[in-house]
Amino acid sequence: MRYYSCDSHIVEAAIVFEGFEEQFGSRAPRIDHVDGKGDFLVLPKAGRIPVGRLGIAGHRLDDPDTEGLIARGYEGLNPGVLDPHARLDEQAVDGIVGEVMYPSLNMFSFAGIDTDVANAVFARHNDYIVDYCSPSPERLVGIGCLPVPDVAACVAELERAVAKGVRGFMIPAHVDPERPYNHPDYDPLWAALQAARTPVTMHVFTGTDWLTGLAPHWGPPGTTIKGYTLAHTSVANTLIDLICGGVFERFPALRVVIAEFETGWVSHFLRRLDHAIYRTPTFAVDYLTAKPSDYFHRNVTITFEDDADGIATRHSIGVANLAWGNDYPHHDSIWPNSMTVLDKVMDGVPADELERICFGNAVALYGIDVSKLPV
């Protein structure tokens, strides 16, 4: 039995954000170092993101020493966060053979900088992630970024980045409800992703606004109790757009990954959505040929870390639709204790289902050559 994390992260090196002030002035992101407090990504529309906060896997937020680690910024990160050769050693510590790695700092760039600035920053990010993964491309699968909502720029960058070796992309989990993802304007993006056979991910904490579509009185998902607890409602709303708005009907081979919203809510969501399209069908397009849950089972993969409720309802969610991830190196990560956690969460799960959820589904999704993975 081998384990492959379908939800891990890099923390982008400072070079990803350097030099943009010459081109964009005050609209550019930058890395700012503050003595005694660490390094920060400064985003003109979203404030300051502490770099060190995104690299504290294995440490508790209520431990005073963790604040000291965060204050070290880049210097406090584990070696493998910036060095891919050391990253392979850190995989071994956790008992895994590979990782799909999403952005960290650039998760906030969708809401934090103007779209034309994001286009330039994401191109730099995509080049960086290809270079980071180059020592072992089957064990290090890097996810790029696309500058939604500029669809033409997304398609151009997708084609450029795929040619360089990017194997998947992140887009925000929530966009302007005046032009949701089922709007025809987005069809060229879905067509390009389908043609490239490239999965696209919507990750928690991502949106074209800082609230990620949540109600203002709930607050942002990363900083408030209501926002964090109800974060999944943002991507649930987007899934309804994709399913009932006909995106998956028009693009049957499109693969969407829902990352780090956990999974315990999904079974109930699918059952209720199947009933809603019968009870209140007004929103749905008139050319759907299947139930909403059927589209989910065909087109969507959803990740989890330690969600026993999702595993208990795995057959209605779909064993083929679940993919485990350790979230390294973020503070929600279960690294370096993934095997202990999985022993508990997956207790009683048959071996063939365990293998699919913790290895096979990720391997199939990204076309990973298993012969190049450790045995």
Residue, then its C-alpha position, 0 to 999 in steps of 0.5 A: m500500500r502506497y499513499y499519495s497526497c492529493d492536497s499539499h502545498i508549496v510556499e512560493a519563494a520571494i522570487v515569485f513576487e519580485g520586480f513587479e513594482e516597476q511594471f505595476g507600481s502600487r498595484a503590485p504585490r511584494i514581499d515585506h520583511v519586518d524585523g521580529k515579525g517575519d516576512f509578509l506578502v503584501l497584496p494591495k486589495a487584501g492586506r498582509i499575508p504572513v509567510g511563516r503562518l503557511g509553513i507550521a505543519g506539526h505545530r499547534l496554534d495555541d503553542p506560544d512557540t509557534e508564534g516565534l516560528i511564524a515570526r521567522g518567516y521564510e527562515g522558519l520553514n522546513p527545508g523541503v518547502l523551498d528545496p524540492h530535494a529535501r521535500l522528498d525526505e519530508q514525504a518519507v517522514d510522513g509515509i507518502v510517496g508523492e504530492v499534488m502541490y497547490p499554491s499557498l500565497n497565491m491562493f490570496s492573489f485571486a482577490g488581492i491584486d488586479t487581474d492584469v497583475a495576477n496574469a503576470v504573477f501567475a505566469r511567474h508562479n507557473d514557471y516556478i512550480v515547473d522548476y520546483c518539480s523538475p527533480s522528481p516530476e512524478r512525486l512532485v506534481g505542481i499546480g499552476c494558477l490561472p487569472v480568472p476572470d480574464v478568460a482569454a488570458c486564462v486560455a493563453e496561460l493554460e496553453r503556455a504553462v501546459a507546454k512547459g509541464v504544468r499538470g493542473f491549475m487552480i482557479p477561485a472557488h467563487v466568482d462574481p455572481e453576476r457572471p458565474y462559472n456557468h456563464p457562456d463567457y467561461d466556455p472557452l476556458w472549460a473547452a481548453l481544460q477539457a482539450a488539455r485533459t488538465p484537472v482544475t482545482m477550486h481550493v478553500f480560501t479562494g475567491t475573487d473577493w475576500l469573503t469568497g462569496l460568504a455573507p459579510h456578517w459571517g466574515p472571511p473563511g480564514t479569520t472568523i468562526k462562521g466563515y471557516t465553519l461555513a466555508h463549504t457553502s461557497v464551493a457548494n454554490t459553485l458546484i450548483d452553477l457547474i452542474c445545473g448550469g450545464v457546464f458538465e453537460r457541455f464539457p463531459a470530460l472536464r475534471v474539477v477538484i474541490a480541495e480542502f473543504e472536507t467531505g462530510w457535507v457532500s452526501h447530504f448536499l447531493r441528495r438534496l440537490d437531486h431533489a431540488i432539481y425536481r422540486t424547484p427546477t427554475f435555475a437549471v438549464d433544460y438540456l440536462t441528461a442526468k441527475p445532479s449527483d450523476y454529474f458530480h460522480r462523473n466530473v468531480t474529485i473532492t479531497f479530505e485530510d481527516d474527515a471520518d464523516g466523509i468516509a462513513t458516507r463514502h459510497s454515496i459520495g463515491v469512492a472514485n470521487l474521494a482523494w486524501g491529502n495531508d495539506y503539508p506544510h499548512h497548520d491544518s496539516i496532519w503531517p508528520n502523523s498521517m499514517t496514525v491519523l489514517d489508521k483511525v479515519m480509515d478503520g474498517v475500510p476495505a483494502d481496495e477502497l483504501e487504495r483508491i482513496c489514498f493513492g489510485n484516484a490521485v494517480a489516475l487524475y494526474g496520469i502519474d507514472v507509478s513505476k517512478l514512485p518508491v515501492 
